[in-house]
Every structure is written in structure tokens, then in C-alpha cells.
């Protein structure tokens, strides 16, 4: 998931051809808002593609210019629906007002009398929506990639059709499959229940997914609802479906075909209404050929297939996401900025761990760097910290796996304050395995000496 900055002043665009008004509003609003001005629609079009505005104040008439405020309103309502739109105009011709208000404005303010107080009140109202809006944006799939934008348009069409056909998302580890599922859920207005097959112990998978009755197995002291039933009337997202056993696949096929589940230990079925979204980084057709995945289940899942390109296949997103991750930690006097050679270094790297690896690299930069200008040397150091030198020769697949494991272990240890039992439990491994991972992954090269000492003391 991509987090957005929450601590900055609300960013406001003012687009007006009257320079005096631009200067006056900029001066009056800058105490409470970060203001960017444009004296033409052409300039504003460029600005809205480079910035995420919380509000936009737009004039209608631009004398002597080819494009007017209506044109900009059309762009904003279509491409940036989260921006709070205010028309501030001296144009009160009925037809023009009607044209403008059809664009889903929040307010139309006429340039006459004491309009500034009304404008300020509207802007402050927009900031009350900022937190809720950012929470929605956190679940939108933000991208600069034309390929993914086209994919999102197709997904929006599927959502509008209200089809409940399953969706299969393919893509490398860390490419954003779960986030795309959350995007679908948010835009569908449906709750989502998620799980990852790779994280579920195989002997418990059936009970976790489908539920169980009391006495169904040793330790089943009561009935328990499964995750799929819990997702009833919503979306069930099953990540890494390629890791499921053929026995689980058989029961999943029944869910898709019959719209029903059968809890472990029960002789009765339950009808459910669930939209099924599955994801995997594996080649399911190859798994079918080796007998590890059921062909009939794949045929059921592939009604709608979306393949997320890797981060290296969409370089336009590398700098875009890097800046988002840096902005998330932006505070007054602490504004990290990528230098041109820092950007080149990011673009030159192949990102085997995709967006997740990029986020981890930017986090290392924020935590460890003493320089707010993120240059090539800083980027190289941060990338290097994520590649443990366990062997003199290490494959790309092993690097990806070790990077992912390393980040998971650090997160678990930190989250549970170094308590071995809780950290191991959250990772689904034994305490001995956790201790072995800490040693093998040489975590002391990433954590400061004091932090590592505390972690090691806690898990020994």
C-alpha cells in the first residue's frame, strides 16, 4: 500500500488570469495553505499532473487564451475527482454558471463584494475532508504508468457492470497485487477480507478458509466461521493461490461453481455471495502441466485476468513512488529531495523486489541518511543494505527471497518490542527458526548497534 503525506499544509491551486487576484490570494492564504498559482489553463494542466492538490480555485474566463476554466474543470473532475473544486469568477451569465455547476463543484463563488471570507470558509471546509480523502487515496492505485492506467479503466468498467465474476491478478512479488485488490474493493463500495495462502499452515488451511464445527478435530472446542464466510456480501481476496494444495483447490472450485461452502466436520453447506479475487506470482499454467494446480479451477478464475508489470517495466513509476515515500515522512525543516544523479541511480537499478523493495530502500534512506539531498551515493548505500552477503554467489531469486524475509523479520521484531515468542508467532515460525534467521541474515548490518543488541537480547 502507498502511504501519502499527512503532515503538510493543504495544497491549493489558484488558476486565474488576473495577476492581482493571484498575488492577493497567495498572500492571504499562505499562512494556512501551501499555494501554487497559474495564470493560464495551459500552465494549470501541467501543474495538476505534477502535484496532488487538495483544493483548486478556478476562474472561468481567460481572455485572449485558447482554453478556459470549463476545460480545466473537465480535466479535474475526470482525472482528479478527489480535489475540492471551487469556481471563483466574475462571470455570472446563467449559461456559464450552469455549465460550471454540472462539473460536480463544491462551491461557486462570485467575485464581488467581500467574497474572501466565503472563499476562506470553503477552503477550511475542504481541509476537514482532507483526512477522509487521504484515507481513500491510500487505497487508490496511484500510478504514472499508461499500461496500469489502461488496466484501471477496464477494472472500472467491470465494477460498473456489477459483475461478480472472479478476477485473477498476476504479477511478481511486491508489484502491488494486494493493493490492486483493495482498489477494486474500495471502488466497488464493498468490504474486503484478505488472506495469503503462503502464510497459512497447510494442515490448518481448510479450517481457516471454510470454518469448522465443534469436535471436527482435536482442539476444535467450538464452531468457528471461516474467512470465506466472513467475506459474505463482500470481496474475498486470496493472495498466492498458487501455493494452495489440490485438496483446497477442489473446495475453492465448489465456492466458485456452487456459491456455497462446507465447514470442516459439517454435512451441510452454506450459501454465500462473495466476489472472489485471487493473485499469484507463479505461472499457473505451468503448475497445471505438473499437476500442482487444477485446470478447471484456473478456467473458473480466468474470467478477468490482469497482469501487473514489474516496476522495472514501468520506469515512470520509480521516481513517482520514491517521491511519495519520501513525502510521507516530510516535516517542517525535514524535506528529503532526490537529486538528478539520485534519480538516475534509482532508474538504473532493476528492482527485483518491485514496489515493496523500493519502499524499503526509501525507508532506509529516511532512517539512516544525514543528508536531505538524496544523491546517487545515498541510493547505492540504501540498496546495498538490503542485499545480505550470505554466499559469495547468490541468485536473483535468493536475493528477492532474502530481502523479503529480512524486512519481515525486522518488522516483526520491532512490532513486538523484541519479544521472541510474539515475533515468531506473527511470522508463523518457531522461536529457534527466528533466531536462526536473525543470525543468517546478518541483521546487525542494518540495525544500529544498540537496536541490534536489544533485539538479540530479547530473542535469546
C-alpha positions as CSV (number, residue, x, y, z in Angstrom):
1,X,0.0,0.0,0.0
2,X,1.2,3.5,-0.8
3,X,1.0,6.0,2.1
4,X,0.5,9.7,1.5
5,X,1.8,12.6,3.4
6,X,-0.5,13.7,6.3
7,X,1.5,16.4,8.0
8,X,1.9,19.0,5.2
9,X,-0.3,22.1,4.8
10,X,-3.2,21.5,2.3
11,X,-2.0,22.2,-1.2
12,X,-4.2,24.7,-3.1
13,X,-4.1,25.6,-6.8
14,X,-5.3,29.0,-7.9
15,X,-5.9,29.5,-11.6
16,X,-6.8,33.0,-12.7
17,X,-5.7,35.3,-15.5
18,X,-5.8,38.3,-13.1
19,X,-2.3,38.7,-11.7
20,X,-3.5,41.0,-8.9
21,X,-6.0,38.4,-7.7
22,X,-3.3,35.7,-7.8
23,X,-0.9,37.8,-5.7
24,X,-3.6,38.8,-3.3
25,X,-5.0,35.3,-2.7
26,X,-1.5,33.9,-2.5
27,X,-0.5,36.4,0.2
28,X,-3.8,35.9,2.2
29,X,-3.8,32.1,2.1
30,X,-0.2,31.2,2.5
31,X,-0.4,31.2,6.3
32,X,-2.8,28.2,6.3
33,X,-2.2,26.7,2.9
34,X,0.5,25.9,0.5
35,X,-0.4,27.8,-2.6
36,X,0.6,27.3,-6.2
37,X,-0.7,29.8,-8.8
38,X,-1.2,29.6,-12.6
39,X,-2.3,32.5,-14.9
40,X,-3.3,30.2,-17.7
41,X,-5.2,26.9,-18.0
42,X,-2.3,25.5,-20.0
43,X,0.1,26.1,-17.1
44,X,-2.5,24.7,-14.6
45,X,-2.8,21.5,-16.7
46,X,0.9,20.9,-16.3
47,X,0.7,21.6,-12.5
48,X,-2.1,19.2,-11.8
49,X,-0.1,16.4,-13.4
50,X,2.9,17.1,-11.2
51,X,1.1,17.7,-7.8
52,X,-1.7,16.3,-5.7
53,X,-3.9,19.3,-4.9
54,X,-6.3,19.2,-2.0
55,X,-8.3,22.1,-3.5
56,X,-8.4,24.2,-6.7
57,X,-9.8,27.7,-7.1
58,X,-10.6,28.2,-10.8
59,X,-11.7,31.2,-12.8
60,X,-14.0,30.7,-15.8
61,X,-12.9,33.4,-18.3
62,X,-9.4,33.7,-19.6
63,X,-9.5,36.5,-22.1
64,X,-7.2,36.0,-25.1
65,X,-6.4,32.4,-24.2
66,X,-7.4,29.4,-26.2
67,X,-8.5,27.4,-23.1
68,X,-11.0,28.5,-20.5
69,X,-11.9,27.4,-16.9
70,X,-14.5,25.0,-18.1
71,X,-11.8,23.0,-19.9
72,X,-9.8,22.8,-16.7
73,X,-12.9,21.8,-14.7
74,X,-13.5,18.9,-17.1
75,X,-9.9,17.6,-16.6
76,X,-10.1,18.0,-12.8
77,X,-13.5,16.2,-12.4
78,X,-12.4,13.3,-14.7
79,X,-8.8,12.8,-13.7
80,X,-8.6,14.2,-10.2
81,X,-12.0,13.6,-8.6
82,X,-10.6,13.9,-5.0
83,X,-9.7,17.6,-5.5
84,X,-12.1,20.1,-3.8
85,X,-13.2,22.4,-6.7
86,X,-14.2,26.0,-6.2
87,X,-15.1,28.3,-9.0
88,X,-14.2,32.0,-8.3
89,X,-15.5,34.0,-11.2
90,X,-16.9,37.4,-12.1
91,X,-18.8,35.6,-14.9
92,X,-22.4,35.3,-13.7
93,X,-24.0,34.6,-17.1
94,X,-26.6,31.9,-16.4
95,X,-25.5,29.5,-19.1
96,X,-21.9,29.6,-17.9
97,X,-22.8,29.1,-14.3
98,X,-25.0,26.1,-15.3
99,X,-22.1,24.7,-17.4
100,X,-19.7,25.0,-14.4
101,X,-22.0,23.6,-11.8
102,X,-22.6,20.5,-13.8
103,X,-18.9,19.6,-13.2
104,X,-19.5,18.4,-9.6
105,X,-18.3,21.6,-8.0
106,X,-18.2,22.0,-4.2
107,X,-18.9,25.8,-4.5
108,X,-19.4,28.6,-7.0
109,X,-18.2,32.0,-5.6
110,X,-18.9,35.3,-7.4
111,X,-16.1,37.9,-7.5
112,X,-18.0,40.7,-5.9
113,X,-18.2,42.4,-2.5
114,X,-16.5,40.6,0.4
115,X,-16.0,37.2,-1.3
116,X,-12.8,36.4,0.5
117,X,-14.4,35.3,3.8
118,X,-16.7,32.9,1.8
119,X,-13.7,31.6,0.0
120,X,-11.7,31.0,3.2
121,X,-14.6,29.3,4.8
122,X,-14.9,26.9,1.8
123,X,-11.2,26.1,1.9
124,X,-11.3,25.4,5.6
125,X,-14.3,23.1,4.9
126,X,-12.2,21.3,2.3
127,X,-9.4,20.6,4.8
128,X,-12.0,18.9,7.1
129,X,-12.4,16.4,4.2
130,X,-8.6,16.1,3.8
131,X,-8.1,13.2,6.3
132,X,-11.0,11.2,4.9
133,X,-9.9,11.9,1.3
134,X,-6.3,10.8,2.0
135,X,-7.6,7.6,3.6
136,X,-9.5,6.9,0.3
137,X,-6.4,7.8,-1.7
138,X,-4.3,5.4,0.3
139,X,-6.4,2.7,-1.2
140,X,-6.4,4.1,-4.8
141,X,-3.9,2.6,-7.1
142,X,-1.7,5.6,-7.7
143,X,0.4,5.3,-10.9
144,X,2.0,7.2,-13.8
145,X,2.1,4.1,-15.9
146,X,-0.1,4.2,-19.1
147,X,-0.3,0.4,-19.0
148,X,-1.7,0.4,-15.5
149,X,-4.0,3.4,-16.1
150,X,-5.5,1.4,-19.0
151,X,-5.9,-1.6,-16.7
152,X,-7.7,0.5,-14.1
153,X,-10.1,1.8,-16.8
154,X,-11.0,-1.8,-17.7
155,X,-11.4,-2.6,-14.0
156,X,-13.7,0.4,-13.5
157,X,-15.8,-0.9,-16.4
158,X,-16.1,-4.3,-14.7
159,X,-17.1,-2.6,-11.4
160,X,-19.8,-0.5,-13.1
161,X,-21.2,-3.7,-14.7
162,X,-21.8,-5.1,-11.2
163,X,-20.5,-8.4,-12.4
164,X,-19.5,-10.8,-9.6
165,X,-17.2,-12.9,-11.9
166,X,-13.8,-13.8,-10.3
167,X,-10.7,-11.7,-11.0
168,X,-7.2,-13.1,-11.2
169,X,-4.2,-10.8,-10.7
170,X,-0.8,-11.9,-11.8
171,X,2.5,-10.2,-11.0
172,X,5.9,-10.5,-9.4
173,X,6.2,-10.4,-5.6
174,X,5.9,-6.8,-4.4
175,X,4.3,-5.5,-7.6
176,X,1.1,-4.3,-5.9
177,X,-1.3,-7.2,-6.3
178,X,-2.9,-6.8,-2.9
179,X,-3.2,-3.1,-3.3
180,X,-5.0,-3.6,-6.7
181,X,-7.5,-5.8,-4.9
182,X,-8.0,-3.1,-2.3
183,X,-8.6,-0.6,-5.1
184,X,-11.2,-2.8,-6.6
185,X,-12.9,-3.2,-3.2
186,X,-12.9,0.5,-2.5
187,X,-14.3,1.5,-5.9
188,X,-16.9,-1.3,-5.6
189,X,-18.1,0.0,-2.2
190,X,-17.6,-3.5,-0.8
191,X,-15.8,-4.7,2.3
192,X,-12.7,-6.9,1.6
193,X,-11.4,-9.9,3.6
194,X,-7.9,-11.0,2.7
195,X,-5.5,-13.8,3.4
196,X,-2.3,-15.2,1.9
197,X,-2.1,-18.9,1.2
198,X,1.7,-18.9,1.7
199,X,1.2,-17.7,5.3
200,X,-1.4,-20.4,6.2
201,X,-0.1,-23.7,7.6
202,X,-1.3,-26.4,5.2
203,X,-2.9,-28.5,7.9
204,X,-5.0,-25.6,9.0
205,X,-5.9,-24.1,5.6
206,X,-9.2,-25.9,5.3
207,X,-10.5,-24.8,8.7
208,X,-9.2,-21.2,8.3
209,X,-10.8,-20.8,4.9
210,X,-14.1,-22.7,5.3
211,X,-14.6,-22.8,9.0
212,X,-15.2,-25.8,11.3
213,X,-17.8,-27.3,13.6
214,X,-17.2,-28.2,17.2
215,X,-15.4,-31.5,17.5
216,X,-14.3,-31.6,13.9
217,X,-10.7,-32.2,15.0
218,X,-8.7,-32.3,18.2
219,X,-8.8,-28.9,19.8
220,X,-12.0,-27.8,18.0
221,X,-13.8,-26.9,21.2
222,X,-16.3,-24.7,19.4
223,X,-17.6,-23.9,15.9
224,X,-15.7,-21.2,14.0
225,X,-16.6,-19.2,10.9
226,X,-14.1,-19.4,8.0
227,X,-12.7,-16.4,6.2
228,X,-14.7,-17.0,3.1
229,X,-18.0,-17.0,5.0
230,X,-16.8,-13.9,6.9
231,X,-16.5,-12.2,3.5
232,X,-20.1,-12.9,2.6
233,X,-21.7,-10.0,0.7
234,X,-18.2,-8.6,0.1
235,X,-14.9,-9.5,-1.6
236,X,-12.6,-12.3,-0.6
237,X,-9.0,-11.8,-1.7
238,X,-6.8,-14.9,-1.8
239,X,-3.2,-14.0,-2.3
240,X,-0.7,-16.5,-3.6
241,X,-3.3,-19.0,-4.6
242,X,-0.6,-20.9,-6.4
243,X,0.6,-22.1,-3.0
244,X,-2.7,-23.9,-2.3
245,X,-2.9,-27.7,-2.2
246,X,-5.1,-29.5,-4.7
247,X,-7.4,-30.5,-1.9
248,X,-8.0,-26.8,-1.1
249,X,-8.3,-26.1,-4.8
250,X,-11.2,-28.6,-5.0
251,X,-13.1,-26.9,-2.3
252,X,-12.4,-23.4,-3.8
253,X,-13.8,-24.7,-7.1
254,X,-17.1,-25.5,-5.3
255,X,-17.2,-22.0,-3.9
256,X,-16.9,-20.6,-7.4
257,X,-19.3,-23.0,-9.1
258,X,-22.0,-23.5,-6.5
259,X,-21.6,-20.3,-4.4
260,X,-21.5,-22.4,-1.3
261,X,-19.1,-23.6,1.4
262,X,-19.0,-26.7,3.6
263,X,-17.3,-26.2,7.0
264,X,-14.9,-28.9,8.3
265,X,-16.9,-31.5,10.2
266,X,-20.3,-30.4,8.8
267,X,-22.6,-32.4,6.5
268,X,-24.4,-29.3,5.4
269,X,-23.5,-26.5,3.0
270,X,-24.0,-22.8,3.4
271,X,-24.9,-20.4,0.5
272,X,-22.7,-17.4,0.2
273,X,-22.4,-14.3,-2.1
274,X,-18.8,-13.4,-2.5
275,X,-16.8,-11.8,-5.2
276,X,-13.6,-13.8,-5.5
277,X,-10.2,-12.1,-6.3
278,X,-7.1,-14.3,-6.5
279,X,-3.5,-13.4,-7.0
280,X,-0.2,-15.2,-7.6
281,X,3.4,-14.6,-8.7
282,X,3.6,-18.1,-10.1
283,X,2.9,-19.4,-13.6
284,X,-0.4,-21.2,-13.0
285,X,-0.4,-22.9,-16.5
286,X,3.0,-24.4,-15.7
287,X,1.6,-25.7,-12.4
288,X,-1.4,-27.2,-14.3
289,X,1.1,-29.1,-16.5
290,X,2.8,-30.5,-13.5
291,X,-0.4,-31.4,-11.7
292,X,0.1,-28.9,-8.9
293,X,-2.9,-26.8,-9.9
294,X,-6.3,-27.8,-11.2
295,X,-7.1,-26.8,-14.7
296,X,-10.9,-26.4,-14.0
297,X,-10.1,-24.0,-11.2
298,X,-7.8,-22.0,-13.4
299,X,-10.6,-21.9,-16.1
300,X,-13.0,-20.6,-13.4
301,X,-10.6,-17.9,-12.2
302,X,-9.5,-16.6,-15.6
303,X,-12.8,-14.7,-16.5
304,X,-10.9,-11.5,-15.9
305,X,-7.1,-11.6,-15.8
306,X,-4.9,-8.6,-15.1
307,X,-1.1,-8.9,-15.2
308,X,0.7,-6.2,-13.3
309,X,4.0,-5.2,-14.9
310,X,7.1,-5.3,-12.8
311,X,8.5,-2.0,-11.5
312,X,11.4,-2.2,-14.0
313,X,8.9,-2.4,-16.8
314,X,7.3,0.9,-15.8
315,X,10.2,3.2,-15.0
316,X,7.8,6.2,-14.9
317,X,6.6,4.9,-11.6
318,X,10.0,4.5,-9.9
319,X,10.6,8.2,-9.3
320,X,6.9,8.8,-8.7
321,X,6.7,6.2,-5.9
322,X,10.1,7.2,-4.5
323,X,8.9,10.8,-4.0
324,X,5.6,9.6,-2.5
325,X,7.5,7.5,0.1
326,X,9.8,10.4,0.9
327,X,6.8,12.8,1.2
328,X,5.2,10.5,3.7
329,X,7.9,11.4,6.2
330,X,8.1,15.1,5.3
331,X,8.1,17.5,8.2
332,X,9.0,21.2,8.5
333,X,12.7,21.5,8.0
334,X,13.0,17.8,7.1
335,X,12.2,17.6,3.4
336,X,14.1,14.8,1.6
337,X,14.6,15.5,-2.1
338,X,16.1,13.3,-4.8
339,X,19.0,14.8,-6.7
340,X,19.2,14.2,-10.5
341,X,22.0,11.6,-10.0
342,X,20.0,10.0,-7.3
343,X,17.1,9.6,-9.7
344,X,19.4,8.1,-12.3
345,X,20.6,5.6,-9.7
346,X,17.1,4.6,-8.9
347,X,16.3,4.2,-12.6
348,X,19.4,2.1,-13.2
349,X,18.6,-0.5,-10.6
350,X,16.5,-3.5,-11.7
351,X,14.2,-3.7,-8.6
352,X,13.7,-7.5,-8.3
353,X,11.5,-6.8,-5.2
354,X,9.5,-4.2,-7.0
355,X,7.4,-1.6,-5.1
356,X,8.0,-3.2,-1.8
357,X,11.7,-3.1,-2.2
358,X,11.6,0.5,-3.4
359,X,9.6,1.4,-0.3
360,X,12.1,-0.4,1.9
361,X,15.0,1.4,0.3
362,X,13.4,4.8,0.8
363,X,12.7,3.9,4.4
364,X,16.4,3.1,4.9
365,X,17.3,6.4,3.4
366,X,15.0,8.3,5.7
367,X,16.1,6.5,8.8
368,X,19.9,6.3,8.1
369,X,20.7,9.3,5.9
370,X,22.1,12.5,7.4
371,X,21.7,14.4,4.1
372,X,18.3,15.7,3.0
373,X,19.6,15.6,-0.6
374,X,19.2,12.0,-1.7
375,X,22.1,11.5,-4.2
376,X,23.4,8.5,-6.0
377,X,25.8,7.5,-3.2
378,X,22.9,7.5,-0.7
379,X,20.7,5.4,-3.0
380,X,23.5,2.9,-3.6
381,X,24.2,2.5,0.1
382,X,20.5,2.0,0.8
383,X,20.1,-0.6,-1.9
384,X,23.2,-2.4,-0.7
385,X,21.9,-2.7,2.8
386,X,19.1,-4.8,1.5
387,X,21.3,-7.4,-0.1
388,X,22.7,-9.7,2.5
389,X,26.1,-11.3,1.6
390,X,25.3,-14.8,2.8
391,X,27.1,-16.5,0.0
392,X,29.7,-15.4,-2.5
393,X,27.4,-16.3,-5.3
394,X,23.7,-15.7,-4.8
395,X,20.9,-16.0,-7.3
396,X,18.5,-13.2,-8.1
397,X,15.6,-15.3,-6.7
398,X,17.5,-15.8,-3.5
399,X,18.2,-12.1,-3.2
400,X,14.4,-11.3,-3.6
401,X,13.5,-14.0,-1.0
402,X,16.2,-12.9,1.5
403,X,15.2,-9.2,1.1
404,X,11.5,-10.1,1.8
405,X,12.4,-12.3,4.8
406,X,14.8,-9.7,6.2
407,X,12.2,-6.9,6.1
408,X,9.5,-9.2,7.6
409,X,11.8,-10.2,10.5
410,X,12.8,-6.6,11.3
411,X,9.1,-5.6,11.1
412,X,8.0,-8.5,13.4
413,X,10.8,-7.9,16.0
414,X,10.1,-4.2,16.1
415,X,6.3,-4.6,16.2
416,X,6.6,-6.9,19.2
417,X,9.3,-5.0,21.0
418,X,11.8,-7.8,20.6
419,X,9.7,-10.4,22.3
420,X,10.8,-13.7,20.7
421,X,7.6,-15.7,21.2
422,X,5.3,-13.0,19.8
423,X,7.6,-12.2,16.9
424,X,8.0,-15.8,15.9
425,X,4.2,-16.4,16.2
426,X,3.5,-13.5,13.9
427,X,5.9,-14.9,11.3
428,X,4.4,-18.4,11.7
429,X,7.7,-20.0,12.6
430,X,9.3,-21.4,15.7
431,X,11.5,-19.4,18.1
432,X,14.5,-21.4,17.0
433,X,13.8,-20.6,13.3
434,X,13.5,-16.9,14.1
435,X,16.8,-16.9,15.9
436,X,18.5,-18.7,13.0
437,X,17.1,-16.1,10.6
438,X,18.5,-13.3,12.6
439,X,21.9,-14.8,12.5
440,X,21.8,-15.9,8.8
441,X,20.5,-12.6,7.6
442,X,23.2,-10.6,9.5
443,X,20.7,-8.1,10.7
444,X,23.3,-6.2,12.7
445,X,24.5,-4.7,9.5
446,X,21.2,-2.8,9.1
447,X,20.1,-2.1,12.7
448,X,22.2,0.2,14.8
449,X,24.4,-1.5,17.4
450,X,22.1,-0.5,20.2
451,X,19.0,-1.6,18.5
452,X,20.5,-4.9,17.5
453,X,21.7,-5.6,21.0
454,X,18.2,-5.0,22.3
455,X,16.7,-7.3,19.7
456,X,19.3,-10.0,20.2
457,X,18.9,-9.9,24.0
458,X,15.1,-10.2,23.6
459,X,15.2,-13.2,21.3
460,X,17.9,-15.2,23.0
